[in-house]
Amino acid sequence: MAPNPFGKMKELADAFKKAQEVQQGAQELQAELEQLVIEGVSGNGLVTVKMSGNQEPRGVEIAPDAISQGADAVSAMVTEAMTDAYNKSTETMRTRMEELTSGLNLPGMGM
């Protein structure tokens, strides 16, 4: 019995369909992340940094009590809050991409 040459074509067509679905999902995810606001907070809660899910800065809130601690302390608090926001944003992106690509068995995705 000769192998069916069309079997591989169906697999290829299915792979292209999945790739298109992932591309569309990635575009939707990109738009969603642009609208998302993620907050990072300094350990003492005196500084809050807001950024989008795409890690674009959206704002910084500094409590009046932070100012009285001096420029070096404020700088450290802002850095701490930025790091917190960045880590949360990165985790959000990673989790959402895993959701998007789960079950697709894409090479190089470590799934």
N, C-alpha and C positions, 0 to 999 in steps of 0.2 A: 504494500500500500504506500503510495507516494505521500510525502508530507503536504499539508495544506498551506500553500504560500499566502493565503489570505488571512490565516490565523495571526501572523506577525503584523499584518496591516491593521487588524482590529486592535491589537495591543498598542500599536503606534498611535492610532486614532484616539484610543482611550487616554493615552499619556498626554496627547495634545489637548484634549478636553480638560483633563485635570490641571494642566499648566494654565489654561485660560481661566479656569475657575480660581486658581491661586492668584493669578494676576489681577483679576477683578476684585477678589477679596483683599489683596494688598492695597489696591487703590482706595477701597472703602475704608480700610484700616488707617491709611495715611490721613484721610479726611477726618476720621474720628479722632485720631491722635492730635491733630491740629486744634481741635475744639476742646480737648480735655485739659483741665487745669490740675496740676499736681503740686502739692505743697510740701516743702521741706522746712523743717523747724530746727532751730538750734537747741542744744541740750537743755538750756534753761528756759526755753520758750519765748525769749525776748525778741528773736528775729525769725521772720517767716519769709521764705522765698517761694515765688510761684513761677512755674514754667509749664509750657505745653507738654503734651505727650511726646512731641518731637524735640523736646529739650530746648525750645525757644523761650528766652526770658519773658516773663509776663509782669513781674513786679517784685518789690521787696517792701516788707513792713518791718519797721524798727520801733520797738516800744520805747517810750521816753525814759524808762528806767535803764535801758541799755546805754543811752547816750552818757549818762552820768558815770559809766564805768570806763570811759575814755576810748580814744580812737583804736588803740591796739585790740582792746576787748571787743569792740564792735566789729572790727575787721575779722577777728577770729570767729565771732558768732555768725557773720554773714557767710564766711567760708564753710562753716559747719552746716548751715541751713542749705547752702547751694549743693554741697555734697549729698545731703539727705535727699533733696529734690532730684538730683541727678540719678542717684541709686534707685529711687522709686520709679522714675521715668524709664530707666533702662530695664528694670524688672517688668514693668507694665508692657513695654514693647516686646520683650522676650516672650512673656507669657502669651500675649496676643498672637505673635507669629507662630508659636507652638500650636495654639488652638487652630490657626488657619491651615497649617500644614500637617496636622495630625492625621494619621492613617493614609497618607499619600505615598509613603516609602520613597521619598525623594532622595537621590544620592547626595551625600555630603551634608545632610541636615541633621544627622546624628539621632534620628528617631528610631 
